[in-house]
Structure formats: structure tokens, C-alpha cells
Amino acid sequence: MKTIKTLIPALVLVCLAFVFTTCKKYPESRYWGNPTKAKNCPFYGSITKYTVNGIDSLDLLDKYLDSTSANLTNTPTKVKDATFSFYLRASGIDVVFGLRSYVTYQFSSDKKKITISFTTKFPLQKNLFVVNGTEWDIIRLSKGDDPFKIKTTLNNGNTYEIQIR
């Protein structure tokens, strides 16, 4: 009888731990909407964090800008000053970064990963999302003012984390 009395609370604790650790859709998210709908486009605002292997690299991205071309076209000369904007079309969403760079994305079926392609014309010289078609883990996807966070590790061992808001 004593073992049953001690076994039941332990079983209840294990069940509660299981419920609270497995019910999250995204690690830091409070988002329960459909992120594939145009009104819920995650690319909104500016890049507010860009780390490579845990090292803040946001200011280093400015070397990717051709400041001569940027000045001629009135575009920002710093990556963190450029913003993502999106436009709704009948066939989907156009996501534009700055004036001349475009983002296309596809969510995985479980909405926990996102594959991103980045097409750029000047003034950006490199792909901000490293390699087109890379699958990123979604760390945070929430409706409202919380930042959108993604993370990936490439075959070379480098881990990238990007935050947008």
C-alpha cells in the first residue's frame, strides 16, 4: 500500500513534466496563428541580431554593403538600418530588404523550420542568409512586437542566429 501511495505522486509529476516540456510549438514563442498567411509574415522590421558562433557580427555585415552604390541610390549604408518590408500580391508575398534585395521563404510542414532564399542586387554584395535554400530552425515566431529568431548550423560547423524586428 505504501508503494502505491508513493508511486502515484511520482507518476503525476512525470506526467506534468511531460506535458509542460512537449507542448511548445517553438522554443520561445507565444504564436499560435498560421505563419504562412500573408498577414503573419515573419519578416518585418530590421535585423537586430546577427551572431556567428555566438559572436555578435551585426556591425561586421556592413562590409557587405557597397557604400558607393548605396549613396547613389539613397539606401542605408548599414545593414541594421535597412528594413524588411512586404507587399501582398495575388500570387503571394513579396518580401524586400532595403531597396534591391528579395527574400522568399517556405515553412516546413510542422512550421518549426523555414527555408530561406535571398536574392540581391547592389548595394549588398553577399547573402545575409549565408546559402540559398538553407533550412533554419525557428527559435521564436510570435505575433506582435516580439522578434522573429532563426538559427542554423552549416556543414562547416558555423552556427548562425538571426533576429528580426
MDTraj code that builds the backbone (N, CA, C; nanometers):
import mdtraj as md
import numpy as np

residues = "MET LYS THR ILE LYS THR LEU ILE PRO ALA LEU VAL LEU VAL CYS LEU ALA PHE VAL PHE THR THR CYS LYS LYS TYR PRO GLU SER ARG TYR TRP GLY ASN PRO THR LYS ALA LYS ASN CYS PRO PHE TYR GLY SER ILE THR LYS TYR THR VAL ASN GLY ILE ASP SER LEU ASP LEU LEU ASP LYS TYR LEU ASP SER THR SER ALA ASN LEU THR ASN THR PRO THR LYS VAL LYS ASP ALA THR PHE SER PHE TYR LEU ARG ALA SER GLY ILE ASP VAL VAL PHE GLY LEU ARG SER TYR VAL THR TYR GLN PHE SER SER ASP LYS LYS LYS ILE THR ILE SER PHE THR THR LYS PHE PRO LEU GLN LYS ASN LEU PHE VAL VAL ASN GLY THR GLU TRP ASP ILE ILE ARG LEU SER LYS GLY ASP ASP PRO PHE LYS ILE LYS THR THR LEU ASN ASN GLY ASN THR TYR GLU ILE GLN ILE ARG".split()
xyz = np.array([
    [0.0816, -0.1191, 0.0000],
    [0.0000, 0.0000, 0.0000],
    [0.0862, 0.1258, 0.0000],
    [0.1993, 0.1216, 0.0786],
    [0.2873, 0.2368, 0.0848],
    [0.3489, 0.2662, -0.0516],
    [0.3840, 0.1625, -0.1265],
    [0.4459, 0.1847, -0.2565],
    [0.3484, 0.2472, -0.3553],
    [0.2210, 0.2143, -0.3468],
    [0.1204, 0.2752, -0.4343],
    [0.1050, 0.4230, -0.4007],
    [0.1047, 0.4552, -0.2709],
    [0.0907, 0.5953, -0.2290],
    [0.2100, 0.6790, -0.2749],
    [0.3279, 0.6237, -0.2781],
    [0.4451, 0.6988, -0.3239],
    [0.4585, 0.6954, -0.4755],
    [0.4069, 0.5924, -0.5386],
    [0.4150, 0.5796, -0.6829],
    [0.3200, 0.6758, -0.7546],
    [0.2020, 0.6984, -0.7017],
    [0.1032, 0.7854, -0.7665],
    [0.1529, 0.9300, -0.7776],
    [0.2031, 0.9938, -0.6718],
    [0.2547, 1.1310, -0.6868],
    [0.3721, 1.1389, -0.7843],
    [0.4578, 1.0384, -0.7825],
    [0.5712, 1.0376, -0.8761],
    [0.5216, 1.0282, -1.0196],
    [0.4217, 0.9456, -1.0437],
    [0.3631, 0.9311, -1.1761],
    [0.2971, 1.0612, -1.2217],
    [0.2282, 1.1281, -1.1320],
    [0.1654, 1.2560, -1.1632],
    [0.2722, 1.3598, -1.1996],
    [0.3814, 1.3644, -1.1257],
    [0.4903, 1.4584, -1.1560],
    [0.5533, 1.4309, -1.2912],
    [0.5734, 1.3047, -1.3238],
    [0.6296, 1.2687, -1.4534],
    [0.5348, 1.3107, -1.5658],
    [0.4070, 1.2881, -1.5483],
    [0.3080, 1.3286, -1.6494],
    [0.3054, 1.4800, -1.6677],
    [0.3078, 1.5542, -1.5594],
    [0.3092, 1.7008, -1.5676],
    [0.4364, 1.7508, -1.6355],
    [0.5483, 1.6924, -1.6029],
    [0.6739, 1.7312, -1.6664],
    [0.6671, 1.7043, -1.8172],
    [0.6110, 1.5918, -1.8551],
    [0.5960, 1.5580, -1.9965],
    [0.5074, 1.6593, -2.0681],
    [0.3950, 1.6957, -2.0096],
    [0.3020, 1.7914, -2.0700],
    [0.3683, 1.9276, -2.0879],
    [0.4375, 1.9759, -1.9860],
    [0.4959, 2.1094, -1.9935],
    [0.6208, 2.1166, -2.0800],
    [0.6866, 2.0073, -2.1045],
    [0.8068, 2.0118, -2.1879],
    [0.7816, 1.9772, -2.3331],
    [0.6674, 1.9208, -2.3665],
    [0.6440, 1.8803, -2.5050],
    [0.5356, 1.9596, -2.5754],
    [0.4689, 2.0507, -2.5103],
    [0.3575, 2.1208, -2.5723],
    [0.3977, 2.2489, -2.6458],
    [0.5228, 2.2890, -2.6382],
    [0.5630, 2.4131, -2.7038],
    [0.5765, 2.3906, -2.8534],
    [0.5244, 2.4837, -2.9302],
    [0.5378, 2.4758, -3.0742],
    [0.6744, 2.5277, -3.1166],
    [0.7201, 2.6354, -3.0575],
    [0.8506, 2.6939, -3.0823],
    [0.9150, 2.7192, -2.9467],
    [1.0469, 2.7095, -2.9364],
    [1.1111, 2.7243, -2.8061],
    [1.0784, 2.8530, -2.7308],
    [1.0726, 2.9686, -2.7961],
    [1.0485, 3.0939, -2.7252],
    [0.9175, 3.1604, -2.7681],
    [0.8278, 3.0873, -2.8274],
    [0.7139, 3.1510, -2.8921],
    [0.5855, 3.1491, -2.8129],
    [0.5056, 3.2482, -2.8415],
    [0.3682, 3.2530, -2.7919],
    [0.2740, 3.2661, -2.9118],
    [0.3143, 3.2150, -3.0250],
    [0.2417, 3.2331, -3.1504],
    [0.1634, 3.1070, -3.1838],
    [0.0360, 3.1218, -3.1998],
    [-0.0440, 3.0050, -3.2326],
    [-0.1212, 3.0220, -3.3618],
    [-0.0893, 3.1287, -3.4393],
    [-0.1561, 3.1524, -3.5670],
    [-0.0893, 3.0744, -3.6789],
    [-0.1292, 3.1033, -3.8003],
    [-0.0733, 3.0380, -3.9181],
    [0.0331, 3.1293, -3.9789],
    [0.1632, 3.0977, -3.9657],
    [0.2681, 3.1862, -4.0148],
    [0.2779, 3.1926, -4.1668],
    [0.2085, 3.1031, -4.2379],
    [0.2158, 3.1066, -4.3833],
    [0.1183, 3.2068, -4.4441],
    [0.0284, 3.2619, -4.3647],
    [-0.0633, 3.3633, -4.4165],
    [0.0092, 3.4964, -4.4309],
    [-0.0268, 3.5721, -4.5318],
    [0.0406, 3.6984, -4.5613],
    [0.0392, 3.7943, -4.4434],
    [-0.0695, 3.8012, -4.3705],
    [-0.0784, 3.8970, -4.2601],
    [0.0141, 3.8598, -4.1452],
    [0.0654, 3.7375, -4.1450],
    [0.1552, 3.6920, -4.0393],
    [0.2993, 3.6766, -4.0878],
    [0.3377, 3.7491, -4.1918],
    [0.4730, 3.7407, -4.2467],
    [0.5755, 3.7693, -4.1365],
    [0.6708, 3.6786, -4.1125],
    [0.7671, 3.6990, -4.0031],
    [0.8740, 3.8023, -4.0344],
    [0.8945, 3.8331, -4.1609],
    [0.9967, 3.9296, -4.1990],
    [0.9381, 4.0689, -4.1931],
    [0.9600, 4.1339, -4.0807],
    [0.9040, 4.2665, -4.0590],
    [1.0010, 4.3444, -3.9716],
    [1.0529, 4.4543, -4.0202],
    [1.1449, 4.5346, -3.9410],
    [1.2871, 4.5210, -3.9896],
    [1.3814, 4.5285, -3.8975],
    [1.5236, 4.5258, -3.9297],
    [1.5911, 4.4069, -3.8631],
    [1.7125, 4.3756, -3.9096],
    [1.7926, 4.2737, -3.8427],
    [1.8471, 4.3373, -3.7155],
    [1.8097, 4.2831, -3.6009],
    [1.8530, 4.3401, -3.4729],
    [1.9607, 4.2554, -3.4050],
    [1.9830, 4.1347, -3.4561],
    [2.0883, 4.0497, -3.4008],
    [2.1363, 3.9567, -3.5113],
    [2.2666, 3.9423, -3.5219],
    [2.3253, 3.8517, -3.6194],
    [2.4517, 3.7960, -3.5556],
    [2.4484, 3.6713, -3.5123],
    [2.5657, 3.6130, -3.4482],
    [2.6173, 3.4953, -3.5300],
    [2.7489, 3.4794, -3.5259],
    [2.8152, 3.3647, -3.5868],
    [2.8955, 3.2985, -3.4763],
    [2.8630, 3.1750, -3.4467],
    [2.9263, 3.1005, -3.3380],
    [2.9211, 3.1780, -3.2063],
    [2.8082, 3.2452, -3.1821],
    [2.7880, 3.3182, -3.0581],
    [2.8517, 3.4558, -3.0545],
    [2.9205, 3.4967, -3.1607],
    [2.9880, 3.6270, -3.1658],
    [2.8996, 3.7259, -3.2407],
    [2.8739, 3.8409, -3.1789],
    [2.7924, 3.9448, -3.2406],
    [2.8609, 3.9932, -3.3681],
    [2.7966, 3.9737, -3.4818],
    [2.8560, 4.0075, -3.6110],
    [2.7732, 4.1092, -3.6878],
    [2.6767, 4.1726, -3.6228],
    [2.5882, 4.2655, -3.6922],
    [2.6650, 4.3815, -3.7552],
    [2.7567, 4.4424, -3.6813],
    [2.8331, 4.5536, -3.7372],
    [2.9294, 4.5090, -3.8466],
    [2.9737, 4.3834, -3.8406],
    [3.0637, 4.3321, -3.9434],
    [2.9934, 4.3141, -4.0775],
    [2.8607, 4.3046, -4.0761],
    [2.7865, 4.2883, -4.2014],
    [2.7969, 4.4120, -4.2903],
    [2.8325, 4.5254, -4.2313],
    [2.8401, 4.6480, -4.3097],
    [2.9446, 4.6386, -4.4206],
    [3.0424, 4.5483, -4.4073],
    [3.1402, 4.5318, -4.5151],
    [3.0746, 4.4703, -4.6392],
    [2.9555, 4.4107, -4.6216],
    [2.8841, 4.3549, -4.7354],
    [2.8167, 4.4623, -4.8191],
    [2.8110, 4.5819, -4.7672],
    [2.7479, 4.6904, -4.8411],
    [2.8495, 4.7630, -4.9272],
    [2.8089, 4.7935, -5.0476],
    [2.8894, 4.8778, -5.1346],
    [2.8445, 5.0206, -5.1074],
    [2.9185, 5.0920, -5.0236],
    [2.8735, 5.2246, -4.9796],
    [2.8652, 5.3240, -5.0947],
    [2.9437, 5.3069, -5.1993],
    [2.9352, 5.3969, -5.3155],
    [2.7988, 5.3822, -5.3817],
    [2.7564, 5.2582, -5.4067],
    [2.6264, 5.2344, -5.4696],
    [2.5135, 5.2740, -5.3766],
    [2.5309, 5.2482, -5.2468],
    [2.4265, 5.2815, -5.1506],
    [2.4023, 5.4314, -5.1488],
    [2.5084, 5.5093, -5.1522],
    [2.4926, 5.6546, -5.1507],
    [2.4244, 5.7053, -5.2775],
    [2.4496, 5.6411, -5.3895],
    [2.3879, 5.6841, -5.5155],
    [2.2387, 5.6540, -5.5199],
    [2.1955, 5.5508, -5.4478],
    [2.0552, 5.5093, -5.4541],
    [1.9759, 5.5454, -5.3291],
    [2.0351, 5.6228, -5.2387],
    [1.9687, 5.6618, -5.1135],
    [1.9246, 5.5429, -5.0300],
    [2.0025, 5.4358, -5.0315],
    [1.9728, 5.3213, -4.9472],
    [2.0594, 5.3292, -4.8224],
    [2.0210, 5.2600, -4.7163],
    [2.1003, 5.2642, -4.5928],
    [2.2422, 5.2138, -4.6172],
    [2.3378, 5.2677, -4.5449],
    [2.4761, 5.2237, -4.5578],
    [2.5137, 5.1250, -4.4479],
    [2.4203, 5.0907, -4.3623],
    [2.4428, 4.9901, -4.2584],
    [2.3310, 4.8863, -4.2664],
    [2.3682, 4.7596, -4.2531],
    [2.2696, 4.6519, -4.2630],
    [2.1605, 4.6696, -4.1583],
    [2.1976, 4.7069, -4.0350],
    [2.0960, 4.7189, -3.9299],
    [2.0013, 4.8360, -3.9530],
    [2.0342, 4.9275, -4.0453],
    [1.9440, 5.0387, -4.0776],
    [1.8466, 5.0044, -4.1902],
    [1.8758, 4.9000, -4.2655],
    [1.7857, 4.8581, -4.3728],
    [1.6703, 4.7794, -4.3115],
    [1.5546, 4.7872, -4.3711],
    [1.4383, 4.7181, -4.3164],
    [1.3797, 4.6191, -4.4165],
    [1.3107, 4.5208, -4.3597],
    [1.2326, 4.4280, -4.4409],
    [1.0944, 4.4890, -4.4573],
    [1.0417, 4.4804, -4.5752],
    [0.9028, 4.5206, -4.5955],
    [0.8403, 4.4148, -4.6849],
    [0.7101, 4.4048, -4.6779],
    [0.6481, 4.3046, -4.7627],
    [0.5242, 4.3624, -4.8305],
    [0.4977, 4.3077, -4.9463],
    [0.3866, 4.3532, -5.0284],
    [0.3031, 4.2326, -5.0662],
    [0.1740, 4.2457, -5.0532],
    [0.0841, 4.1355, -5.0868],
    [0.0516, 4.1388, -5.2351],
    [0.0589, 4.0236, -5.2965],
    [0.0180, 4.0081, -5.4362],
    [-0.0792, 3.8917, -5.4415],
    [-0.1475, 3.8786, -5.5519],
    [-0.2425, 3.7681, -5.5670],
    [-0.1703, 3.6334, -5.5565],
    [-0.0452, 3.6270, -5.6038],
    [0.0271, 3.5003, -5.6037],
    [0.1082, 3.4774, -5.4764],
    [0.1051, 3.5710, -5.3829],
    [0.1797, 3.5504, -5.2586],
    [0.2318, 3.6800, -5.2002],
    [0.3480, 3.6720, -5.1388],
    [0.4072, 3.7852, -5.0690],
    [0.5418, 3.8173, -5.1333],
    [0.5662, 3.9450, -5.1578],
    [0.6998, 3.9912, -5.1945],
    [0.7625, 4.0474, -5.0687],
    [0.8765, 3.9925, -5.0279],
    [0.9497, 4.0454, -4.9131],
    [1.0743, 4.1127, -4.9676],
    [1.0895, 4.2405, -4.9344],
    [1.2009, 4.3191, -4.9856],
    [1.2861, 4.3655, -4.8686],
    [1.4175, 4.3524, -4.8832],
    [1.5113, 4.4013, -4.7823],
    [1.5866, 4.5183, -4.8433],
    [1.5775, 4.6345, -4.7802],
    [1.6357, 4.7531, -4.8418],
    [1.5569, 4.7845, -4.9676],
    [1.6251, 4.8204, -5.0741],
    [1.5553, 4.8502, -5.1990],
    [1.5700, 4.7423, -5.3040],
    [1.6776, 4.6657, -5.2990],
    [1.7068, 4.5778, -5.4113],
    [1.7381, 4.4343, -5.3731],
    [1.6914, 4.3886, -5.2617],
    [1.7139, 4.2507, -5.2205],
    [1.5795, 4.1876, -5.1863],
    [1.5625, 4.0625, -5.2253],
    [1.4336, 3.9960, -5.2097],
    [1.4494, 3.8654, -5.1330],
    [1.3523, 3.8373, -5.0491],
    [1.3519, 3.7160, -4.9683],
    [1.2326, 3.6305, -5.0086],
    [1.2582, 3.5033, -5.0324],
    [1.1488, 3.4071, -5.0477],
    [1.1688, 3.3019, -4.9399],
    [1.0595, 3.2499, -4.8878],
    [1.0697, 3.1543, -4.7785],
    [0.9600, 3.0512, -4.7876],
    [0.9883, 2.9372, -4.7252],
    [0.8939, 2.8257, -4.7226],
    [0.9023, 2.7608, -4.5853],
    [0.7891, 2.7470, -4.5177],
    [0.7859, 2.6809, -4.3882],
    [0.7796, 2.5303, -4.4068],
    [0.8372, 2.4566, -4.3131],
    [0.8232, 2.3115, -4.3131],
    [0.6785, 2.2782, -4.2768],
    [0.6401, 2.1544, -4.2984],
    [0.5004, 2.1161, -4.2720],
    [0.4628, 2.1326, -4.1247],
    [0.5587, 2.1150, -4.0339],
    [0.5284, 2.1322, -3.8914],
    [0.5497, 2.2765, -3.8434],
    [0.5901, 2.3664, -3.9334],
    [0.6102, 2.5101, -3.9056],
    [0.7203, 2.5355, -3.8015],
    [0.8137, 2.4414, -3.7861],
    [0.9234, 2.4596, -3.6917],
    [1.0545, 2.4941, -3.7612],
    [1.0539, 2.4881, -3.8934],
    [1.1721, 2.5211, -3.9728],
    [1.1284, 2.6091, -4.0895],
    [1.2243, 2.6865, -4.1404],
    [1.1960, 2.7737, -4.2534],
    [1.3153, 2.7670, -4.3487],
    [1.2869, 2.7527, -4.4763],
    [1.3902, 2.7533, -4.5794],
    [1.3864, 2.8901, -4.6456],
    [1.5023, 2.9556, -4.6527],
    [1.5087, 3.0937, -4.6997],
    [1.6006, 3.1047, -4.8206],
    [1.5553, 3.1790, -4.9201],
    [1.6393, 3.2173, -5.0330],
    [1.6448, 3.3685, -5.0378],
    [1.7616, 3.4208, -5.0678],
    [1.7867, 3.5649, -5.0645],
    [1.8497, 3.6033, -5.1977],
    [1.7810, 3.6877, -5.2723],
    [1.8311, 3.7357, -5.3998],
    [1.8666, 3.8818, -5.3828],
    [1.9866, 3.9177, -5.4219],
    [2.0284, 4.0552, -5.4023],
    [2.0889, 4.1143, -5.5277],
    [2.0642, 4.2398, -5.5458],
    [2.1323, 4.3208, -5.6450],
    [2.2085, 4.4218, -5.5618],
    [2.2878, 4.5096, -5.6219],
    [2.3612, 4.6020, -5.5346],
    [2.2621, 4.6807, -5.4528],
    [2.2933, 4.7322, -5.3351],
    [2.4273, 4.7502, -5.2813],
    [2.4782, 4.6342, -5.1970],
    [2.3988, 4.5294, -5.1701],
    [2.4516, 4.4174, -5.0913],
    [2.5363, 4.3279, -5.1804],
    [2.6478, 4.2822, -5.1276],
    [2.7395, 4.2003, -5.2057],
    [2.7288, 4.0515, -5.1718],
    [2.6744, 4.0174, -5.0554],
    [2.6689, 3.8781, -5.0115],
    [2.5297, 3.8439, -4.9614],
    [2.5058, 3.7165, -4.9469],
    [2.3780, 3.6658, -4.8986],
    [2.3737, 3.6744, -4.7460],
    [2.2819, 3.7520, -4.6918],
    [2.2701, 3.7650, -4.5467],
    [2.2291, 3.6338, -4.4805],
    [2.1627, 3.5468, -4.5560],
    [2.1183, 3.4179, -4.5028],
    [2.2143, 3.3064, -4.5441],
    [2.3370, 3.3425, -4.5737],
    [2.4530, 3.2575, -4.5977],
    [2.4441, 3.1812, -4.7293],
    [2.3592, 3.0813, -4.7370],
    [2.3456, 3.0000, -4.8578],
    [2.1969, 2.9868, -4.8887],
    [2.1576, 3.0115, -5.0137],
    [2.0168, 2.9966, -5.0505],
    [1.9715, 2.8528, -5.0317],
    [1.8495, 2.8390, -4.9840],
    [1.7917, 2.7074, -4.9627],
    [1.8291, 2.6441, -4.8307],
    [1.8991, 2.7183, -4.7445],
    [1.9353, 2.6649, -4.6134],
    [1.8113, 2.6566, -4.5255],
    [1.7986, 2.5459, -4.4552],
    [1.6869, 2.5289, -4.3620],
    [1.7283, 2.5818, -4.2250],
    [1.6477, 2.6701, -4.1703],
    [1.6733, 2.7337, -4.0413],
    [1.5731, 2.6821, -3.9393],
    [1.6196, 2.6588, -3.8169],
    [1.5295, 2.6257, -3.7064],
    [1.4662, 2.7546, -3.6576],
    [1.3372, 2.7518, -3.6323],
    [1.2688, 2.8691, -3.5797],
    [1.2812, 2.8657, -3.4276],
    [1.3468, 2.9675, -3.3732],
    [1.3642, 2.9782, -3.2292],
    [1.2464, 3.0548, -3.1694],
    [1.2054, 3.1608, -3.2358],
    [1.0912, 3.2385, -3.1877],
    [1.0096, 3.2854, -3.3088],
    [0.8816, 3.2622, -3.3010],
    [0.7866, 3.3105, -3.4001],
    [0.6636, 3.3525, -3.3228],
    [0.6429, 3.4808, -3.3103],
    [0.5303, 3.5279, -3.2310],
    [0.4640, 3.6450, -3.3007],
    [0.3378, 3.6587, -3.2754],
    [0.2604, 3.7676, -3.3320],
    [0.2853, 3.8914, -3.2470],
    [0.2974, 4.0057, -3.3104],
    [0.3163, 4.1283, -3.2346],
    [0.4581, 4.1788, -3.2434],
    [0.5052, 4.2403, -3.1366],
    [0.6347, 4.3079, -3.1390],
    [0.7526, 4.2205, -3.0985],
    [0.7296, 4.0961, -3.0614],
    [0.8418, 4.0097, -3.0275],
    [0.9234, 3.9803, -3.1538],
    [1.0548, 3.9685, -3.1398],
    [1.1373, 3.9428, -3.2583],
    [1.1216, 3.8018, -3.3128],
    [1.1447, 3.7893, -3.4417],
    [1.1490, 3.6620, -3.5123],
    [1.2938, 3.6148, -3.5049],
    [1.3180, 3.4933, -3.4528],
    [1.4534, 3.4417, -3.4375],
    [1.4666, 3.3089, -3.5103],
    [1.5775, 3.2954, -3.5830],
    [1.6076, 3.1711, -3.6521],
    [1.7534, 3.1342, -3.6268],
    [1.7835, 3.0045, -3.6429],
    [1.9183, 2.9566, -3.6152],
    [1.9486, 2.8382, -3.7065],
    [2.0723, 2.8303, -3.7540],
    [2.1139, 2.7162, -3.8347],
    [2.2612, 2.6872, -3.8100],
    [2.2996, 2.5634, -3.8323],
    [2.4397, 2.5235, -3.8277],
    [2.4738, 2.4640, -3.9633],
    [2.5751, 2.5198, -4.0268],
    [2.6172, 2.4727, -4.1588],
    [2.7100, 2.3528, -4.1458],
    [2.7380, 2.2883, -4.2583],
    [2.8264, 2.1714, -4.2595],
    [2.9663, 2.2031, -4.2086],
    [3.0101, 2.3293, -4.2221],
    [3.1434, 2.3667, -4.1765],
    [3.1491, 2.3895, -4.0251],
    [3.0363, 2.3722, -3.9569],
    [3.0320, 2.3854, -3.8125],
    [2.9939, 2.5225, -3.7625],
    [2.9840, 2.6215, -3.8500],
    [2.9452, 2.7562, -3.8074],
    [2.7957, 2.7611, -3.7760],
    [2.7626, 2.8215, -3.6635],
    [2.6232, 2.8381, -3.6210],
    [2.5847, 2.9845, -3.6354],
    [2.4774, 3.0090, -3.7069],
    [2.4280, 3.1440, -3.7320],
    [2.2951, 3.1618, -3.6590],
    [2.2777, 3.2772, -3.5992],
    [2.1486, 3.3114, -3.5378],
    [2.1137, 3.4530, -3.5827],
    [1.9915, 3.4691, -3.6328],
    [1.9455, 3.5977, -3.6825],
    [1.8157, 3.6331, -3.6096],
    [1.8057, 3.7578, -3.5697],
    [1.6844, 3.8091, -3.5069],
    [1.6361, 3.9286, -3.5881],
    [1.5067, 3.9310, -3.6170],
    [1.4469, 4.0380, -3.6980],
    [1.3317, 4.1006, -3.6216],
    [1.3320, 4.2334, -3.6102],
    [1.2172, 4.3080, -3.5559],
    [1.2373, 4.4535, -3.5817],
])
top = md.Topology()
chain = top.add_chain()
for i, resn in enumerate(residues, 1):
    res = top.add_residue(resn, chain, resSeq=i)
    for name in ("N", "CA", "C"):
        top.add_atom(name, md.element.get_by_symbol(name[0]), res)
traj = md.Trajectory(xyz[None], top)
